[in-house]
Amino acid sequence: MILGAVEAGGTKFVCALGDEQGNIRERAVFPTTTPDETMGRVIDFFRPHNVEAIGIGSFGPVDLRPDSPTYGHITSTPKQAWANFDVVGTLKQAFPVPIGFDTDVNAAALGEQRWGAAQGLDSCLYMTVGTGIGVGAVVEGRLLHGLLHPEMGHMFVRRHPDDAFAGICPYHGDCLEGMASGPAIERRWGKKGAELADRKEVWELEAFYLAQAIANYVLILSPKKVIVGGGVMKQLSILPLVRQRVQELLNGYVQHEAVLENIGEYIVSPGLGDNAGVAGALALAAEQAMRGGRRP
């Protein structure tokens, strides 16, 4: 089966050809610009190939309600050019094949659960920390949806007592994304995270916020694996600090060896590296092909 995959990010799009086993045969990356230009490049990538289904993991918020007239749309995104844009419909016009659609972080969680760090488990949580902060989850073998879809990157966190930074989220100010995303780091410290690798105080403060969120996710969803990726997490010092802080916050309350003794194997980097999202999009395509194009 020849499947198409799209990881539609706020900064870049990743397109791939692959199969239902998650094998990626061809891959292309290009920047996210206007919808017409970006989606034109997506269509041009797939056009020479006889794809049998396409999976899309998209930045959001997005409409995942199968009975909604705006199913498949990006909705209230801060990227104004993409607000209310019909991603699924645009691809459907070019390729009349089954199309699976979910958030980019749910796709990454699915990819990691099928073929990555959470393989063999029926639950996991995937968190990306980069241009924004997003979180997806597999719970009892199914992607987590709800009223719309979870927006765990915008949860509210306790402010560090020495941190006077106002936050940058245009909706909430000092939510998690507003305080700990890549742009928040740059705004607070005046330099990109990659230029601050040797500044211990930067990463201790970052861990302070990320660990609060992860501790809450553990308490709410009890995932069997927590996977943390994204550009900010490429700083090698951050993940050990996050693990330590999560243990301190939970303070022995979660009585499981994964948290108490094996935290290094519980909170981990993506097993699929930068391919988690696009691999998950392949899984979405395969599932939709099996349904014969019916919406979930």
C-alpha positions as CSV (number, residue, x, y, z in Angstrom):
1,M,0.0,0.0,0.0
2,I,1.3,3.4,-0.9
3,L,0.4,6.0,1.7
4,G,0.9,9.7,1.9
5,A,1.6,11.6,5.1
6,V,1.6,15.2,6.0
7,E,2.9,16.7,9.2
8,A,1.6,20.3,9.0
9,G,3.5,22.4,11.4
10,G,3.3,26.1,12.2
11,T,6.9,26.5,11.0
12,K,7.3,23.7,8.5
13,F,5.5,21.0,6.6
14,V,6.9,17.5,6.3
15,C,5.5,15.3,3.5
16,A,6.3,11.6,3.1
17,L,5.5,8.5,1.2
18,G,5.4,5.3,3.1
19,D,3.5,2.2,4.0
20,E,1.2,0.8,6.7
21,Q,4.3,-0.5,8.6
22,G,5.6,3.0,9.1
23,N,8.4,2.7,6.6
24,I,9.2,6.1,5.0
25,R,10.3,5.8,1.4
26,E,10.5,9.5,0.4
27,R,10.4,12.7,2.5
28,A,10.3,16.4,1.8
29,V,10.4,19.4,4.1
30,F,9.4,23.0,3.3
31,P,8.5,26.1,5.3
32,T,5.0,27.0,6.2
33,T,4.0,30.1,4.2
34,T,0.6,31.0,2.8
35,P,-2.0,28.3,2.5
36,D,-2.1,28.5,-1.3
37,E,1.7,28.2,-1.6
38,T,2.2,25.6,1.0
39,M,-0.7,23.3,0.0
40,G,0.4,23.7,-3.6
41,R,3.7,22.2,-2.7
42,V,2.0,19.4,-0.8
43,I,-0.1,18.5,-3.8
44,D,2.9,18.7,-6.1
45,F,4.8,16.3,-3.9
46,F,2.0,13.6,-4.0
47,R,0.8,14.2,-7.6
48,P,3.3,11.8,-9.3
49,H,2.4,9.0,-7.0
50,N,-0.6,6.8,-6.9
51,V,-1.3,7.2,-3.2
52,E,-4.1,5.1,-1.8
53,A,-4.8,7.2,1.3
54,I,-3.4,10.3,3.0
55,G,-2.9,11.1,6.7
56,I,-2.6,14.6,8.1
57,G,-1.4,15.7,11.5
58,S,-1.9,19.4,11.6
59,F,-1.1,22.4,13.9
60,G,-4.2,23.8,15.3
61,P,-6.7,24.3,16.8
62,V,-8.5,22.1,14.3
63,D,-12.0,20.8,13.9
64,L,-12.0,17.0,14.4
65,R,-15.8,16.6,14.8
66,P,-17.0,14.2,12.1
67,D,-20.5,15.7,12.0
68,S,-19.3,19.3,11.8
69,P,-19.5,21.4,8.6
70,T,-16.0,22.6,9.3
71,Y,-14.5,19.2,9.9
72,G,-10.9,19.2,8.6
73,H,-10.4,22.9,9.0
74,I,-7.8,24.7,11.0
75,T,-9.8,27.1,13.2
76,S,-8.7,29.8,15.6
77,T,-5.0,29.7,15.0
78,P,-2.8,32.8,15.7
79,K,-1.4,32.3,12.2
80,Q,-4.1,34.5,10.6
81,A,-3.6,33.4,7.0
82,W,-4.5,29.8,8.1
83,A,-7.5,30.6,10.2
84,N,-10.6,28.7,9.1
85,F,-8.6,27.0,6.3
86,D,-10.0,23.7,5.0
87,V,-7.0,21.4,4.9
88,V,-8.8,18.1,4.3
89,G,-11.1,19.6,1.6
90,T,-8.2,21.1,-0.2
91,L,-6.4,17.7,-0.4
92,K,-9.6,15.9,-1.2
93,Q,-10.1,18.0,-4.3
94,A,-6.7,17.0,-5.6
95,F,-6.8,13.4,-4.4
96,P,-10.1,11.6,-4.1
97,V,-8.8,9.0,-1.6
98,P,-9.5,8.3,2.1
99,I,-7.9,11.1,4.3
100,G,-7.2,10.7,8.0
101,F,-7.0,13.9,10.0
102,D,-5.8,14.8,13.6
103,T,-3.6,17.2,15.5
104,D,0.1,17.1,14.8
105,V,0.8,16.0,18.4
106,N,-1.8,13.3,18.4
107,A,-0.2,12.0,15.2
108,A,3.2,12.0,16.9
109,A,1.8,10.2,19.9
110,L,0.3,7.6,17.6
111,G,3.5,7.2,15.7
112,E,5.5,6.6,18.9
113,Q,2.9,4.2,20.2
114,R,3.0,2.1,17.0
115,W,6.7,2.1,16.1
116,G,8.6,4.3,18.6
117,A,9.4,4.7,22.3
118,A,5.9,3.5,23.4
119,Q,5.7,0.5,21.1
120,G,3.7,-2.3,22.7
121,L,2.0,0.0,25.2
122,D,-1.7,1.0,25.1
123,S,-1.1,4.5,26.4
124,C,1.5,7.3,26.0
125,L,1.7,11.0,26.0
126,Y,3.7,13.0,23.4
127,M,4.8,16.6,24.2
128,T,6.5,18.9,21.8
129,V,8.3,22.0,23.0
130,G,9.3,24.3,20.1
131,T,7.7,27.2,18.4
132,G,4.7,26.3,20.5
133,I,3.9,23.6,23.0
134,G,1.5,20.8,22.1
135,V,0.6,17.6,23.7
136,G,-1.2,14.5,22.2
137,A,-2.1,11.3,23.9
138,V,-3.1,7.7,23.3
139,V,-5.4,6.4,26.0
140,E,-6.4,2.7,26.1
141,G,-5.3,2.3,22.5
142,R,-7.2,5.3,21.2
143,L,-6.2,8.9,20.4
144,L,-7.6,11.3,23.0
145,H,-10.3,13.6,21.7
146,G,-13.2,15.3,23.5
147,L,-15.3,18.4,23.2
148,L,-12.8,19.5,20.5
149,H,-9.3,18.1,21.2
150,P,-7.0,18.6,24.2
151,E,-4.9,21.7,24.3
152,M,-2.5,20.7,27.1
153,G,0.1,23.1,25.9
154,H,-2.0,26.0,27.1
155,M,-2.6,24.7,30.6
156,F,-2.0,27.2,33.4
157,V,1.2,26.8,35.5
158,R,2.4,28.2,38.8
159,R,4.8,31.1,38.2
160,H,8.3,30.9,39.5
161,P,8.6,33.4,42.4
162,D,11.6,35.1,40.7
163,D,10.2,35.2,37.2
164,A,8.6,38.5,36.2
165,F,8.2,37.6,32.5
166,A,4.7,38.4,31.3
167,G,4.4,35.5,28.9
168,I,3.8,35.6,25.1
169,C,0.6,33.6,24.5
170,P,-1.8,35.9,22.6
171,Y,-4.7,34.2,24.3
172,H,-3.6,33.5,27.8
173,G,-0.3,35.4,28.4
174,D,1.4,33.2,31.0
175,C,0.1,29.7,30.2
176,L,2.6,27.0,29.7
177,E,3.2,27.9,26.0
178,G,3.4,31.5,26.9
179,M,6.2,30.8,29.5
180,A,8.2,27.9,28.1
181,S,8.0,27.7,24.3
182,G,11.0,28.5,22.2
183,P,9.8,32.0,21.4
184,A,9.2,32.6,25.1
185,I,12.8,31.6,25.9
186,E,14.0,34.0,23.2
187,R,11.8,36.9,24.4
188,R,12.7,36.3,28.1
189,W,16.5,36.0,27.7
190,G,17.1,38.0,24.5
191,K,18.7,35.0,22.6
192,K,17.5,31.8,21.0
193,G,17.7,28.7,23.2
194,A,20.6,27.3,21.0
195,E,22.7,30.3,22.0
196,L,22.0,29.7,25.7
197,A,23.2,26.1,26.1
198,D,25.7,27.0,28.8
199,R,23.3,29.1,30.9
200,K,22.2,26.7,33.6
201,E,19.6,29.2,35.0
202,V,17.8,29.2,31.6
203,W,17.2,25.4,31.7
204,E,16.4,25.2,35.4
205,L,13.6,27.7,34.8
206,E,12.5,25.9,31.7
207,A,12.4,22.6,33.7
208,F,10.4,24.4,36.4
209,Y,7.5,25.0,34.0
210,L,7.7,21.8,31.9
211,A,7.9,19.5,34.9
212,Q,4.7,21.1,36.4
213,A,2.8,20.3,33.2
214,I,4.2,16.7,33.0
215,A,3.4,16.0,36.6
216,N,-0.1,17.1,36.0
217,Y,-0.4,15.0,32.9
218,V,0.8,12.0,34.9
219,L,-1.8,12.7,37.6
220,I,-4.7,13.2,35.1
221,L,-4.0,10.6,32.4
222,S,-1.5,8.2,34.0
223,P,0.3,7.5,30.7
224,K,2.6,4.5,30.5
225,K,5.2,6.5,28.7
226,V,5.9,10.2,28.5
227,I,7.7,11.3,25.3
228,V,9.1,14.8,25.0
229,G,10.4,16.2,21.7
230,G,10.7,19.4,19.8
231,G,13.5,21.9,19.1
232,V,13.8,23.1,22.7
233,M,14.4,19.6,23.9
234,K,17.5,19.2,21.8
235,Q,19.3,21.0,24.6
236,L,20.9,18.0,26.3
237,S,20.8,19.4,29.8
238,I,17.0,19.9,29.9
239,L,15.5,16.4,30.0
240,P,17.4,15.3,33.2
241,L,16.3,18.5,34.9
242,V,12.7,17.8,34.0
243,R,12.9,14.2,35.2
244,Q,14.3,15.3,38.6
245,R,11.7,18.1,39.0
246,V,8.8,15.8,38.1
247,Q,9.9,13.3,40.9
248,E,10.2,16.2,43.3
249,L,6.7,17.5,42.5
250,L,5.0,14.1,42.7
251,N,6.9,13.5,45.9
252,G,6.3,9.7,46.1
253,Y,2.5,10.0,45.5
254,V,2.5,8.0,42.3
255,Q,3.7,4.6,43.7
256,H,5.0,3.0,40.6
257,E,8.6,2.0,39.8
258,A,8.5,3.8,36.5
259,V,8.3,7.1,38.4
260,L,10.1,6.2,41.6
261,E,13.1,4.2,40.2
262,N,13.1,4.3,36.4
263,I,12.2,7.9,35.6
264,G,14.9,7.9,32.9
265,E,13.0,5.2,31.0
266,Y,9.6,6.8,31.7
267,I,10.2,10.3,30.5
268,V,12.1,9.9,27.2
269,S,13.0,11.5,23.9
270,P,11.1,10.3,20.8
271,G,12.1,6.9,19.6
272,L,11.4,8.0,16.0
273,G,13.3,11.2,16.3
274,D,12.1,13.9,14.0
275,N,9.9,11.4,12.1
276,A,7.3,10.8,14.9
277,G,4.7,13.1,13.4
278,V,5.0,12.0,9.9
279,A,5.1,8.3,10.9
280,G,1.9,8.9,12.9
281,A,0.3,10.5,9.8
282,L,1.1,7.3,7.9
283,A,-0.8,5.4,10.7
284,L,-3.7,7.8,10.3
285,A,-3.7,7.1,6.5
286,A,-3.6,3.4,7.0
287,E,-6.5,3.5,9.5
288,Q,-8.6,5.6,7.1
289,A,-7.9,3.3,4.2
290,M,-9.1,0.4,6.3
291,R,-12.4,2.3,7.1
292,G,-12.8,2.9,3.4
293,G,-12.8,6.7,3.7
294,R,-15.4,6.9,6.4
295,R,-14.9,9.5,9.1
296,P,-14.1,8.2,12.6
